[in-house]
């Protein structure tokens, strides 16, 4: 069964754009997942088990990576470079960064980092691309169990 083309791992990539709602939902999911993992591994960590320590470290780094990529994509949505995420480490200036991430609206239409997510601009770009003729839709061939 070959369906790898249909799967997208956008949460671990830092290119592209996401909106405020998706950022808040990713932050919420990562926080909840870290809480559940920490609660389940904490007895082993307190007992000094090396496997619990390694697992806790792996999950923590993975969830932080997802959150950092999401912050960078949100900065891209406001037409700012991802390097501005370093403002998070500066006292009082980091409040301005959180304002940008959580309250400021994204750029309408395409910007340097791509098309916005879910506002219909993708359909416009598809129509512009499809002036030569729209591509045929892909159908799932049940006999071969692959996408065509």
C-alpha positions as CSV (number, residue, x, y, z in Angstrom):
1,X,0.0,0.0,0.0
2,X,1.7,3.2,-1.2
3,X,0.1,6.3,0.2
4,X,3.2,8.2,1.4
5,X,2.4,11.1,-1.1
6,X,-0.8,11.8,0.7
7,X,0.8,12.2,4.1
8,X,2.3,15.5,5.0
9,X,4.5,16.2,7.9
10,X,4.1,19.9,7.9
11,X,4.4,20.3,11.7
12,X,8.1,19.4,11.6
13,X,9.0,21.7,8.7
14,X,9.7,25.4,9.2
15,X,8.8,26.6,5.7
16,X,5.4,27.9,4.8
17,X,2.7,29.8,6.8
18,X,0.1,29.0,9.4
19,X,-2.6,31.1,11.0
20,X,-3.3,32.1,14.6
21,X,-5.9,29.3,15.2
22,X,-3.6,26.6,14.0
23,X,-0.7,27.9,16.1
24,X,-2.8,28.0,19.3
25,X,-4.1,24.4,18.6
26,X,-0.5,23.1,18.0
27,X,0.7,24.8,21.2
28,X,-2.3,23.3,23.1
29,X,-1.7,19.8,21.7
30,X,2.1,19.9,22.5
31,X,1.5,21.2,26.0
32,X,-1.1,18.4,26.7
33,X,1.1,15.7,25.1
34,X,4.1,16.8,27.2
35,X,2.0,16.8,30.3
36,X,0.7,13.2,29.7
37,X,4.2,12.0,28.8
38,X,5.8,13.7,31.8
39,X,3.2,12.3,34.2
40,X,3.7,8.8,32.8
41,X,7.6,8.9,32.8
42,X,8.1,10.9,36.0
43,X,8.2,8.0,38.4
44,X,11.0,6.4,36.4
45,X,12.9,9.7,36.1
46,X,12.7,10.2,39.9
47,X,14.0,6.6,40.4
48,X,16.9,7.4,38.1
49,X,16.1,4.9,35.3
50,X,18.1,5.8,32.2
51,X,15.5,4.7,29.7
52,X,12.9,7.1,31.3
53,X,15.4,9.9,31.2
54,X,16.2,9.3,27.6
55,X,12.6,8.9,26.6
56,X,11.7,12.1,28.5
57,X,14.5,14.0,26.7
58,X,13.5,12.7,23.3
59,X,9.8,13.6,23.7
60,X,10.7,17.0,25.1
61,X,13.1,17.9,22.3
62,X,10.5,16.6,19.7
63,X,7.7,18.7,21.1
64,X,9.8,21.8,21.3
65,X,10.9,21.3,17.7
66,X,7.3,21.2,16.6
67,X,6.5,24.4,18.6
68,X,9.6,26.2,17.2
69,X,8.6,25.3,13.7
70,X,5.1,26.5,14.3
71,X,6.4,29.8,15.7
72,X,8.6,30.3,12.6
73,X,5.7,29.6,10.3
74,X,3.5,32.1,12.1
75,X,6.2,34.7,11.8
76,X,6.3,33.9,8.1
77,X,2.5,34.5,8.0
78,X,3.1,38.0,9.2
79,X,5.9,38.5,6.5
80,X,8.7,38.4,9.0
81,X,11.8,36.2,9.0
82,X,12.0,33.3,11.4
83,X,15.2,34.6,12.9
84,X,13.1,37.1,14.8
85,X,12.1,34.2,17.1
86,X,15.4,35.0,18.9
87,X,13.5,38.0,20.4
88,X,11.9,35.5,22.7
89,X,15.0,35.5,24.9
90,X,15.0,39.3,25.4
91,X,13.0,40.5,28.4
92,X,10.1,42.9,27.6
93,X,10.8,42.7,23.9
94,X,9.5,39.1,24.0
95,X,6.1,40.5,24.8
96,X,6.1,42.2,21.4
97,X,6.9,38.8,19.8
98,X,4.0,37.2,21.6
99,X,1.7,40.0,20.3
100,X,2.9,39.2,16.8
101,X,2.4,35.5,17.2
102,X,-1.0,35.5,18.9
103,X,-2.8,38.7,18.0
104,X,-1.5,40.3,14.8
105,X,-3.2,39.3,11.6
106,X,-1.3,37.5,8.8
107,X,-0.5,39.0,5.5
108,X,-3.4,38.9,3.1
109,X,-2.6,37.0,-0.1
110,X,0.8,35.6,-1.1
111,X,4.0,37.0,0.5
112,X,7.7,36.0,0.4
113,X,7.0,32.8,2.3
114,X,4.1,31.5,0.2
115,X,0.4,31.5,0.1
116,X,-1.7,31.8,3.2
117,X,-3.4,28.7,4.6
118,X,-7.1,28.1,3.9
119,X,-8.2,31.5,2.6
120,X,-8.9,30.5,-1.0
121,X,-5.6,31.9,-2.4
122,X,-4.6,28.4,-3.1
123,X,-7.5,28.0,-5.4
124,X,-6.6,31.2,-7.2
125,X,-3.0,30.0,-7.7
126,X,-4.3,26.7,-9.0
127,X,-6.5,28.5,-11.5
128,X,-3.6,30.6,-12.6
129,X,-1.4,27.5,-12.9
130,X,-4.2,25.7,-14.7
131,X,-4.6,28.1,-17.6
132,X,-2.9,25.5,-19.7
133,X,-5.5,23.0,-18.6
134,X,-6.3,21.5,-15.3
135,X,-4.6,18.3,-14.3
136,X,-6.7,15.2,-14.2
137,X,-7.8,14.2,-10.8
138,X,-6.0,11.3,-9.1
139,X,-8.1,8.2,-8.4
140,X,-7.4,5.4,-6.0
141,X,-7.0,2.1,-7.8
142,X,-8.4,-0.5,-5.4
143,X,-7.0,-3.4,-7.4
144,X,-3.4,-2.2,-7.2
145,X,-3.9,-0.4,-3.9
146,X,-2.0,2.7,-5.1
147,X,-2.8,6.2,-6.1
148,X,-2.8,7.1,-9.7
